[in-house]
Amino acid sequence: MTEKERNYLSLLPQLEALVSGQHHEVSTLANVSAALQQVFHWWWTGFYLVSGDKLLLGPFQGPPACYSIAYGRGVCGTAWQRGETLVVSDVETFPGHIACSTESKSEIVVPLFDAKGEVKAVLDIDSQHLNHFDETDKHYLEEAMRIVAQELYGE
Protein backbone atom coordinates (compact mmCIF):
# COMPACT_ATOMS: atom_id res chain seq x y z
CA MET A 1 0.00 0.00 0.00
CA THR A 2 1.32 3.42 -0.96
CA GLU A 3 1.59 6.41 1.38
CA LYS A 4 -1.06 8.15 -0.73
CA GLU A 5 -3.49 5.27 -0.19
CA ARG A 6 -2.77 5.25 3.55
CA ASN A 7 -3.47 9.00 3.66
CA TYR A 8 -6.79 8.55 1.89
CA LEU A 9 -7.80 5.60 4.07
CA SER A 10 -7.01 7.65 7.16
CA LEU A 11 -8.83 10.70 5.79
CA LEU A 12 -12.14 9.06 4.80
CA PRO A 13 -13.36 8.30 8.36
CA GLN A 14 -12.20 11.77 9.43
CA LEU A 15 -14.29 13.33 6.65
CA GLU A 16 -17.27 11.22 7.65
CA ALA A 17 -17.01 12.52 11.22
CA LEU A 18 -16.38 16.07 10.01
CA VAL A 19 -19.53 16.25 7.87
CA SER A 20 -21.83 14.10 10.01
CA GLY A 21 -24.96 16.06 10.86
CA GLN A 22 -23.81 19.11 8.92
CA HIS A 23 -26.17 20.44 6.26
CA HIS A 24 -24.94 23.96 5.59
CA GLU A 25 -23.29 23.69 2.17
CA VAL A 26 -20.72 26.49 2.39
CA SER A 27 -19.57 25.66 5.93
CA THR A 28 -19.27 21.96 5.17
CA LEU A 29 -17.40 22.45 1.90
CA ALA A 30 -15.07 24.95 3.59
CA ASN A 31 -14.04 22.37 6.17
CA VAL A 32 -13.75 19.60 3.58
CA SER A 33 -11.44 21.69 1.37
CA ALA A 34 -9.35 22.56 4.45
CA ALA A 35 -9.15 18.90 5.53
CA LEU A 36 -8.06 17.76 2.06
CA GLN A 37 -5.51 20.56 1.78
CA GLN A 38 -4.08 19.84 5.22
CA VAL A 39 -3.34 16.23 4.27
CA PHE A 40 -2.20 16.60 0.66
CA HIS A 41 -0.85 20.17 0.28
CA TRP A 42 -2.02 20.59 -3.32
CA TRP A 43 -1.68 23.92 -5.16
CA TRP A 44 -5.42 24.63 -5.04
CA THR A 45 -8.26 22.68 -3.45
CA GLY A 46 -11.83 23.87 -3.56
CA PHE A 47 -15.37 23.77 -4.79
CA TYR A 48 -17.43 25.38 -7.51
CA LEU A 49 -21.19 25.40 -6.87
CA VAL A 50 -23.84 24.98 -9.55
CA SER A 51 -25.86 28.18 -9.98
CA GLY A 52 -28.12 28.20 -13.02
CA ASP A 53 -25.99 27.69 -16.13
CA LYS A 54 -22.63 28.28 -14.45
CA LEU A 55 -20.39 27.19 -11.63
CA LEU A 56 -19.64 29.83 -9.00
CA LEU A 57 -16.55 29.87 -6.83
CA GLY A 58 -17.18 28.28 -3.44
CA PRO A 59 -14.98 27.49 -0.44
CA PHE A 60 -11.35 26.83 -1.29
CA GLN A 61 -7.76 26.69 -0.07
CA GLY A 62 -5.09 28.32 -2.23
CA PRO A 63 -4.49 31.44 -4.30
CA PRO A 64 -7.35 33.51 -5.80
CA ALA A 65 -9.37 31.73 -8.45
CA CYS A 66 -11.84 32.29 -11.28
CA TYR A 67 -15.24 33.51 -10.07
CA SER A 68 -17.43 31.61 -12.50
CA ILE A 69 -17.20 28.89 -15.11
CA ALA A 70 -19.77 28.24 -17.82
CA TYR A 71 -21.43 24.86 -18.30
CA GLY A 72 -19.21 22.71 -20.51
CA ARG A 73 -16.21 25.11 -20.33
CA GLY A 74 -12.80 24.13 -19.02
CA VAL A 75 -12.14 21.06 -16.90
CA CYS A 76 -14.71 21.99 -14.21
CA GLY A 77 -17.51 22.85 -16.64
CA THR A 78 -16.82 19.72 -18.68
CA ALA A 79 -16.86 17.46 -15.59
CA TRP A 80 -20.20 19.04 -14.66
CA GLN A 81 -21.57 18.57 -18.19
CA ARG A 82 -20.44 14.93 -18.40
CA GLY A 83 -21.28 14.13 -14.79
CA GLU A 84 -17.98 12.35 -14.34
CA THR A 85 -14.57 12.77 -12.77
CA LEU A 86 -11.89 14.17 -15.05
CA VAL A 87 -8.19 13.54 -14.46
CA VAL A 88 -6.02 15.85 -16.56
CA SER A 89 -2.29 15.09 -16.52
CA ASP A 90 -1.35 18.28 -18.40
CA VAL A 91 -3.87 21.13 -18.37
CA GLU A 92 -2.23 22.74 -21.41
CA THR A 93 -3.45 19.82 -23.53
CA PHE A 94 -7.09 20.04 -22.35
CA PRO A 95 -9.25 21.74 -25.02
CA GLY A 96 -10.67 24.99 -23.65
CA HIS A 97 -8.74 24.86 -20.38
CA ILE A 98 -9.38 27.97 -18.28
CA ALA A 99 -6.10 29.19 -16.85
CA CYS A 100 -7.03 30.71 -13.49
CA SER A 101 -3.35 30.34 -12.60
CA THR A 102 -0.33 29.60 -14.77
CA GLU A 103 1.04 27.63 -11.78
CA SER A 104 -1.51 24.86 -12.33
CA LYS A 105 -0.07 21.98 -14.38
CA SER A 106 -2.45 19.07 -13.70
CA GLU A 107 -5.96 18.82 -12.34
CA ILE A 108 -8.68 16.52 -11.08
CA VAL A 109 -12.36 17.50 -10.90
CA VAL A 110 -14.94 15.37 -9.07
CA PRO A 111 -18.70 16.09 -9.26
CA LEU A 112 -20.94 16.01 -6.18
CA PHE A 113 -24.39 14.58 -6.90
CA ASP A 114 -27.69 15.05 -5.09
CA ALA A 115 -30.10 12.18 -4.38
CA LYS A 116 -31.63 12.62 -7.87
CA GLY A 117 -28.24 12.24 -9.56
CA GLU A 118 -27.89 15.92 -10.48
CA VAL A 119 -24.55 17.68 -10.07
CA LYS A 120 -24.72 20.25 -7.26
CA ALA A 121 -21.02 21.17 -7.10
CA VAL A 122 -17.60 20.05 -8.24
CA LEU A 123 -14.42 19.50 -6.25
CA ASP A 124 -11.53 21.04 -8.18
CA ILE A 125 -7.92 20.23 -7.25
CA ASP A 126 -4.88 21.63 -9.04
CA SER A 127 -1.22 20.66 -8.76
CA GLN A 128 1.91 22.52 -9.77
CA HIS A 129 3.26 19.23 -11.14
CA LEU A 130 2.43 17.41 -14.36
CA ASN A 131 0.83 13.94 -14.09
CA HIS A 132 0.12 14.46 -10.40
CA PHE A 133 -3.28 12.73 -10.20
CA ASP A 134 -4.06 9.09 -10.98
CA GLU A 135 -6.66 6.36 -10.54
CA THR A 136 -5.93 6.19 -6.80
CA ASP A 137 -6.85 9.87 -6.41
CA LYS A 138 -9.92 9.38 -8.60
CA HIS A 139 -11.14 6.39 -6.58
CA TYR A 140 -10.69 7.91 -3.12
CA LEU A 141 -11.81 11.43 -4.01
CA GLU A 142 -14.99 10.02 -5.56
CA GLU A 143 -15.59 8.09 -2.35
CA ALA A 144 -14.91 11.21 -0.28
CA MET A 145 -17.37 13.23 -2.36
CA ARG A 146 -20.02 10.49 -2.01
CA ILE A 147 -19.69 10.86 1.77
CA VAL A 148 -19.96 14.65 1.58
CA ALA A 149 -22.81 14.68 -0.95
CA GLN A 150 -24.81 12.12 1.01
CA GLU A 151 -24.71 14.35 4.08
CA LEU A 152 -25.39 17.59 2.18
CA TYR A 153 -27.76 16.51 -0.58
CA GLY A 154 -29.01 13.03 0.35
CA GLU A 155 -32.60 12.38 1.31
CYANA upper distance limits for C-alpha pairs under 8 A (distance plus 0.5 A):
  1 MET  CA      5 GLU  CA      6.82
  1 MET  CA      6 ARG  CA      7.42
  2 THR  CA      6 ARG  CA      6.86
  3 GLU  CA      7 ASN  CA      6.62
  4 LYS  CA      8 TYR  CA      6.82
  5 GLU  CA      9 LEU  CA      6.57
  5 GLU  CA    136 THR  CA      7.60
  6 ARG  CA     10 SER  CA      6.57
  7 ASN  CA     11 LEU  CA      6.51
  7 ASN  CA     39 VAL  CA      7.76
  8 TYR  CA     12 LEU  CA      6.61
  8 TYR  CA    140 TYR  CA      6.88
  9 LEU  CA     13 PRO  CA      8.03
 10 SER  CA     14 GLN  CA      7.50
 11 LEU  CA     15 LEU  CA      6.62
 11 LEU  CA     39 VAL  CA      8.44
 12 LEU  CA     16 GLU  CA      6.75
 12 LEU  CA    143 GLU  CA      8.50
 12 LEU  CA    144 ALA  CA      6.67
 13 PRO  CA     17 ALA  CA      6.76
 14 GLN  CA     18 LEU  CA      6.53
 15 LEU  CA     19 VAL  CA      6.62
 15 LEU  CA     32 VAL  CA      7.50
 15 LEU  CA     35 ALA  CA      8.16
 15 LEU  CA    144 ALA  CA      7.77
 15 LEU  CA    147 ILE  CA      8.19
 15 LEU  CA    148 VAL  CA      8.22
 16 GLU  CA     20 SER  CA      6.38
 16 GLU  CA    147 ILE  CA      6.87
 16 GLU  CA    148 VAL  CA      7.97
 18 LEU  CA     31 ASN  CA      8.24
 18 LEU  CA     32 VAL  CA      8.29
 19 VAL  CA     28 THR  CA      6.82
 19 VAL  CA     32 VAL  CA      8.43
 19 VAL  CA    148 VAL  CA      7.00
 19 VAL  CA    151 GLU  CA      7.19
 20 SER  CA    151 GLU  CA      7.10
 21 GLY  CA    151 GLU  CA      7.49
 22 GLN  CA     28 THR  CA      7.04
 22 GLN  CA    151 GLU  CA      7.35
 22 GLN  CA    152 LEU  CA      7.58
 23 HIS  CA     28 THR  CA      7.65
 23 HIS  CA    151 GLU  CA      7.13
 23 HIS  CA    152 LEU  CA      5.53
 24 HIS  CA     28 THR  CA      6.53
 24 HIS  CA    152 LEU  CA      7.75
 25 GLU  CA     29 LEU  CA      6.53
 25 GLU  CA    152 LEU  CA      6.95
 26 VAL  CA     30 ALA  CA      6.48
 26 VAL  CA     58 GLY  CA      7.56
 26 VAL  CA     59 PRO  CA      6.98
 27 SER  CA     31 ASN  CA      6.94
 28 THR  CA     32 VAL  CA      6.70
 29 LEU  CA     33 SER  CA      6.53
 29 LEU  CA     46 GLY  CA      8.42
 29 LEU  CA     47 PHE  CA      7.62
 29 LEU  CA     58 GLY  CA      8.41
 29 LEU  CA     59 PRO  CA      6.56
 30 ALA  CA     34 ALA  CA      6.76
 30 ALA  CA     46 GLY  CA      8.42
 30 ALA  CA     59 PRO  CA      5.27
 30 ALA  CA     60 PHE  CA      6.92
 31 ASN  CA     35 ALA  CA      6.53
 32 VAL  CA     36 LEU  CA      6.67
 33 SER  CA     37 GLN  CA      6.55
 33 SER  CA     45 THR  CA      6.36
 33 SER  CA     46 GLY  CA      5.90
 33 SER  CA     47 PHE  CA      8.10
 33 SER  CA     59 PRO  CA      7.54
 33 SER  CA     60 PHE  CA      6.29
 33 SER  CA     61 GLN  CA      6.88
 34 ALA  CA     38 GLN  CA      6.48
 34 ALA  CA     45 THR  CA      8.48
 34 ALA  CA     60 PHE  CA      7.93
 34 ALA  CA     61 GLN  CA      6.83
 35 ALA  CA     39 VAL  CA      7.01
 36 LEU  CA     40 PHE  CA      6.64
 36 LEU  CA     41 HIS  CA      8.30
 36 LEU  CA     45 THR  CA      7.88
 37 GLN  CA     41 HIS  CA      5.41
 37 GLN  CA     42 TRP  CA      6.68
 37 GLN  CA     44 TRP  CA      8.45
 37 GLN  CA     45 THR  CA      6.78
 37 GLN  CA     61 GLN  CA      7.29
 42 TRP  CA    125 ILE  CA      7.61
 42 TRP  CA    126 ASP  CA      6.98
 42 TRP  CA    127 SER  CA      6.01
 42 TRP  CA    128 GLN  CA      8.30
 43 TRP  CA     62 GLY  CA      6.80
 43 TRP  CA    104 SER  CA      7.74
 43 TRP  CA    125 ILE  CA      8.05
 43 TRP  CA    126 ASP  CA      6.02
 43 TRP  CA    127 SER  CA      5.38
 43 TRP  CA    128 GLN  CA      6.50
 44 TRP  CA     60 PHE  CA      7.85
 44 TRP  CA     61 GLN  CA      6.37
 44 TRP  CA     62 GLY  CA      5.16
 44 TRP  CA     63 PRO  CA      7.41
 44 TRP  CA    124 ASP  CA      8.25
 44 TRP  CA    125 ILE  CA      6.02
 44 TRP  CA    126 ASP  CA      5.52
 44 TRP  CA    127 SER  CA      7.37
 45 THR  CA     60 PHE  CA      6.10
 45 THR  CA     61 GLN  CA      5.77
 45 THR  CA     62 GLY  CA      7.09
 45 THR  CA    123 LEU  CA      7.98
 45 THR  CA    124 ASP  CA      6.48
 45 THR  CA    125 ILE  CA      5.03
 45 THR  CA    126 ASP  CA      7.12
 46 GLY  CA     58 GLY  CA      7.43
 46 GLY  CA     59 PRO  CA      6.22
 46 GLY  CA     60 PHE  CA      4.26
 46 GLY  CA     61 GLN  CA      6.56
 46 GLY  CA    123 LEU  CA      6.25
 46 GLY  CA    124 ASP  CA      5.93
 46 GLY  CA    125 ILE  CA      6.99
 47 PHE  CA     57 LEU  CA      7.04
 47 PHE  CA     58 GLY  CA      5.55
 47 PHE  CA     59 PRO  CA      6.24
 47 PHE  CA     60 PHE  CA      6.65
 47 PHE  CA    121 ALA  CA      7.13
 47 PHE  CA    122 VAL  CA      6.04
 47 PHE  CA    123 LEU  CA      5.11
 47 PHE  CA    124 ASP  CA      6.30
 48 TYR  CA     55 LEU  CA      5.89
 48 TYR  CA     56 LEU  CA      5.69
 48 TYR  CA     57 LEU  CA      5.12
 48 TYR  CA     58 GLY  CA      5.50
 48 TYR  CA     59 PRO  CA      8.27
 48 TYR  CA     68 SER  CA      8.48
 48 TYR  CA     76 CYS  CA      8.49
 48 TYR  CA    121 ALA  CA      6.05
 48 TYR  CA    122 VAL  CA      5.89
 48 TYR  CA    123 LEU  CA      7.23
 48 TYR  CA    124 ASP  CA      7.86
 49 LEU  CA     55 LEU  CA      5.65
 49 LEU  CA     56 LEU  CA      5.65
 49 LEU  CA     57 LEU  CA      6.94
 49 LEU  CA     58 GLY  CA      6.51
 49 LEU  CA    120 LYS  CA      6.76
 49 LEU  CA    121 ALA  CA      4.74
 49 LEU  CA    122 VAL  CA      7.09
 50 VAL  CA     54 LYS  CA      6.52
 50 VAL  CA     55 LEU  CA      5.10
 50 VAL  CA     56 LEU  CA      6.93
 50 VAL  CA    119 VAL  CA      7.86
 50 VAL  CA    120 LYS  CA      5.83
 50 VAL  CA    121 ALA  CA      5.84
 51 SER  CA     55 LEU  CA      6.30
 51 SER  CA     56 LEU  CA      7.01
 53 ASP  CA     70 ALA  CA      6.96
 53 ASP  CA     71 TYR  CA      6.29
 54 LYS  CA     68 SER  CA      6.98
 54 LYS  CA     69 ILE  CA      6.01
 54 LYS  CA     70 ALA  CA      4.92
 54 LYS  CA     71 TYR  CA      5.78
 54 LYS  CA     77 GLY  CA      8.27
 55 LEU  CA     68 SER  CA      5.89
 55 LEU  CA     69 ILE  CA      5.52
 55 LEU  CA     70 ALA  CA      6.80
 55 LEU  CA     71 TYR  CA      7.64
 55 LEU  CA     77 GLY  CA      7.72
 55 LEU  CA    121 ALA  CA      8.07
 56 LEU  CA     67 TYR  CA      6.34
 56 LEU  CA     68 SER  CA      5.01
 56 LEU  CA     69 ILE  CA      7.15
 57 LEU  CA     65 ALA  CA      8.09
 57 LEU  CA     66 CYS  CA      7.42
 57 LEU  CA     67 TYR  CA      5.55
 57 LEU  CA     68 SER  CA      6.50
 65 ALA  CA    100 CYS  CA      6.15
 65 ALA  CA    101 SER  CA      7.95
 66 CYS  CA    100 CYS  CA      6.03
 69 ILE  CA     73 ARG  CA      7.01
 69 ILE  CA     74 GLY  CA      8.07
 69 ILE  CA     76 CYS  CA      7.89
 69 ILE  CA     77 GLY  CA      6.73
 70 ALA  CA     77 GLY  CA      6.46
 71 TYR  CA     77 GLY  CA      5.21
 71 TYR  CA     78 THR  CA      7.42
 71 TYR  CA     80 TRP  CA      7.47
 71 TYR  CA     81 GLN  CA      6.79
 72 GLY  CA     76 CYS  CA      8.27
 72 GLY  CA     77 GLY  CA      4.73
 72 GLY  CA     78 THR  CA      4.74
 72 GLY  CA     79 ALA  CA      8.06
 72 GLY  CA     80 TRP  CA      7.47
 72 GLY  CA     81 GLN  CA      5.80
 73 ARG  CA     77 GLY  CA      5.02
 73 ARG  CA     78 THR  CA      6.17
 73 ARG  CA     96 GLY  CA      6.96
 73 ARG  CA     97 HIS  CA      7.97
 73 ARG  CA     98 ILE  CA      8.17
 74 GLY  CA     78 THR  CA      6.47
 74 GLY  CA     94 PHE  CA      8.27
 74 GLY  CA     95 PRO  CA      7.87
 74 GLY  CA     96 GLY  CA      5.67
 74 GLY  CA     97 HIS  CA      4.84
 74 GLY  CA     98 ILE  CA      5.69
 75 VAL  CA     79 ALA  CA      6.57
 75 VAL  CA     86 LEU  CA      7.65
 75 VAL  CA     94 PHE  CA      8.00
 75 VAL  CA     96 GLY  CA      8.45
 75 VAL  CA     97 HIS  CA      6.67
 75 VAL  CA     98 ILE  CA      8.06
 75 VAL  CA    109 VAL  CA      7.48
 76 CYS  CA     80 TRP  CA      6.75
 76 CYS  CA    109 VAL  CA      6.55
 76 CYS  CA    122 VAL  CA      7.42
 76 CYS  CA    124 ASP  CA      7.39
 77 GLY  CA     81 GLN  CA      6.60
 78 THR  CA     82 ARG  CA      6.51
 79 ALA  CA     83 GLY  CA      6.10
 79 ALA  CA     84 GLU  CA      5.88
 79 ALA  CA     85 THR  CA      6.43
 79 ALA  CA     86 LEU  CA      6.48
 79 ALA  CA    109 VAL  CA      7.00
 79 ALA  CA    110 VAL  CA      7.61
 79 ALA  CA    111 PRO  CA      7.23
 79 ALA  CA    122 VAL  CA      8.33
 80 TRP  CA     84 GLU  CA      7.56
 80 TRP  CA    111 PRO  CA      6.84
 80 TRP  CA    119 VAL  CA      6.97
 80 TRP  CA    121 ALA  CA      8.40
 80 TRP  CA    122 VAL  CA      7.51
 83 GLY  CA    111 PRO  CA      6.91
 83 GLY  CA    119 VAL  CA      7.25
 84 GLU  CA    110 VAL  CA      7.29
 84 GLU  CA    111 PRO  CA      6.85
 85 THR  CA    108 ILE  CA      7.68
 85 THR  CA    109 VAL  CA      6.05
 85 THR  CA    110 VAL  CA      5.03
 85 THR  CA    111 PRO  CA      6.85
 85 THR  CA    138 LYS  CA      7.61
 85 THR  CA    142 GLU  CA      8.22
 86 LEU  CA    108 ILE  CA      6.12
 86 LEU  CA    109 VAL  CA      5.85
 86 LEU  CA    110 VAL  CA      7.32
 87 VAL  CA    107 GLU  CA      6.61
 87 VAL  CA    108 ILE  CA      5.02
 87 VAL  CA    109 VAL  CA      7.26
 87 VAL  CA    133 PHE  CA      7.05
 87 VAL  CA    134 ASP  CA      7.50
 87 VAL  CA    138 LYS  CA      7.90
 88 VAL  CA     94 PHE  CA      7.73
 88 VAL  CA    106 SER  CA      6.10
 88 VAL  CA    107 GLU  CA      5.66
 88 VAL  CA    108 ILE  CA      6.62
 88 VAL  CA    131 ASN  CA      8.03
 88 VAL  CA    133 PHE  CA      8.10
 89 SER  CA    105 LYS  CA      8.05
 89 SER  CA    106 SER  CA      5.38
 89 SER  CA    107 GLU  CA      7.20
 89 SER  CA    130 LEU  CA      6.19
 89 SER  CA    131 ASN  CA      4.63
 89 SER  CA    132 HIS  CA      7.11
 89 SER  CA    133 PHE  CA      7.32
 90 ASP  CA     94 PHE  CA      7.68
 90 ASP  CA    105 LYS  CA      6.11
 90 ASP  CA    106 SER  CA      5.39
 90 ASP  CA    107 GLU  CA      8.13
 90 ASP  CA    130 LEU  CA      6.10
 90 ASP  CA    131 ASN  CA      7.00
 91 VAL  CA     97 HIS  CA      6.96
 91 VAL  CA    104 SER  CA      7.97
 91 VAL  CA    105 LYS  CA      6.08
 91 VAL  CA    106 SER  CA      5.80
 91 VAL  CA    107 GLU  CA      7.29
 92 GLU  CA     97 HIS  CA      7.42
 92 GLU  CA    105 LYS  CA      7.89
 93 THR  CA     97 HIS  CA      8.45
 99 ALA  CA    104 SER  CA      8.26
103 GLU  CA    127 SER  CA      8.43
103 GLU  CA    128 GLN  CA      6.06
104 SER  CA    126 ASP  CA      6.21
104 SER  CA    127 SER  CA      6.02
104 SER  CA    128 GLN  CA      5.38
104 SER  CA    129 HIS  CA      7.97
105 LYS  CA    126 ASP  CA      7.70
105 LYS  CA    127 SER  CA      6.38
105 LYS  CA    128 GLN  CA      5.55
105 LYS  CA    129 HIS  CA      5.89
105 LYS  CA    130 LEU  CA      5.71
106 SER  CA    126 ASP  CA      6.35
106 SER  CA    127 SER  CA      5.83
106 SER  CA    128 GLN  CA      7.31
106 SER  CA    129 HIS  CA      6.75
106 SER  CA    130 LEU  CA      5.70
106 SER  CA    131 ASN  CA      6.60
106 SER  CA    132 HIS  CA      6.72
106 SER  CA    133 PHE  CA      7.79
107 GLU  CA    124 ASP  CA      7.79
107 GLU  CA    125 ILE  CA      6.13
107 GLU  CA    126 ASP  CA      4.97
107 GLU  CA    127 SER  CA      6.71
107 GLU  CA    132 HIS  CA      8.23
107 GLU  CA    133 PHE  CA      7.49
108 ILE  CA    124 ASP  CA      6.58
108 ILE  CA    125 ILE  CA      5.89
108 ILE  CA    126 ASP  CA      7.19
108 ILE  CA    133 PHE  CA      7.16
108 ILE  CA    138 LYS  CA      8.16
109 VAL  CA    122 VAL  CA      6.90
109 VAL  CA    123 LEU  CA      5.96
109 VAL  CA    124 ASP  CA      5.04
109 VAL  CA    125 ILE  CA      6.86
110 VAL  CA    122 VAL  CA      5.94
110 VAL  CA    123 LEU  CA      5.52
110 VAL  CA    124 ASP  CA      7.17
110 VAL  CA    138 LYS  CA      8.34
110 VAL  CA    141 LEU  CA      7.64
110 VAL  CA    142 GLU  CA      6.90
110 VAL  CA    145 MET  CA      7.95
111 PRO  CA    119 VAL  CA      6.62
111 PRO  CA    120 LYS  CA      8.09
111 PRO  CA    121 ALA  CA      6.49
111 PRO  CA    122 VAL  CA      4.73
111 PRO  CA    123 LEU  CA      6.74
111 PRO  CA    145 MET  CA      8.09
112 LEU  CA    119 VAL  CA      6.07
112 LEU  CA    120 LYS  CA      6.29
112 LEU  CA    121 ALA  CA      5.75
112 LEU  CA    122 VAL  CA      6.13
112 LEU  CA    123 LEU  CA      7.89
112 LEU  CA    145 MET  CA      6.42
112 LEU  CA    146 ARG  CA      7.47
112 LEU  CA    148 VAL  CA      8.44
112 LEU  CA    149 ALA  CA      6.20
113 PHE  CA    117 GLY  CA      5.73
113 PHE  CA    118 GLU  CA      5.69
113 PHE  CA    119 VAL  CA      4.95
113 PHE  CA    120 LYS  CA      6.20
113 PHE  CA    121 ALA  CA      7.91
113 PHE  CA    146 ARG  CA      8.22
113 PHE  CA    149 ALA  CA      6.65
113 PHE  CA    153 TYR  CA      7.92
114 ASP  CA    118 GLU  CA      5.97
114 ASP  CA    119 VAL  CA      6.95
114 ASP  CA    120 LYS  CA      6.87
114 ASP  CA    149 ALA  CA      6.91
114 ASP  CA    150 GLN  CA      7.86
114 ASP  CA    153 TYR  CA      5.24
114 ASP  CA    154 GLY  CA      6.45
115 ALA  CA    150 GLN  CA      8.06
115 ALA  CA    153 TYR  CA      6.72
115 ALA  CA    154 GLY  CA      5.43
115 ALA  CA    155 GLU  CA      6.72
123 LEU  CA    145 MET  CA      8.44
127 SER  CA    132 HIS  CA      7.05
133 PHE  CA    137 ASP  CA      6.44
133 PHE  CA    138 LYS  CA      8.12
134 ASP  CA    138 LYS  CA      6.84
135 GLU  CA    139 HIS  CA      6.48
136 THR  CA    140 TYR  CA      6.76
137 ASP  CA    141 LEU  CA      6.23
138 LYS  CA    142 GLU  CA      6.44
139 HIS  CA    143 GLU  CA      6.87
140 TYR  CA    144 ALA  CA      6.57
141 LEU  CA    145 MET  CA      6.57
142 GLU  CA    146 ARG  CA      6.67
143 GLU  CA    147 ILE  CA      6.93
144 ALA  CA    148 VAL  CA      6.89
145 MET  CA    149 ALA  CA      6.31
146 ARG  CA    150 GLN  CA      6.40
147 ILE  CA    151 GLU  CA      7.04
148 VAL  CA    152 LEU  CA      6.70
149 ALA  CA    153 TYR  CA      5.79
149 ALA  CA    154 GLY  CA      7.05
150 GLN  CA    154 GLY  CA      4.85
150 GLN  CA    155 GLU  CA      8.30
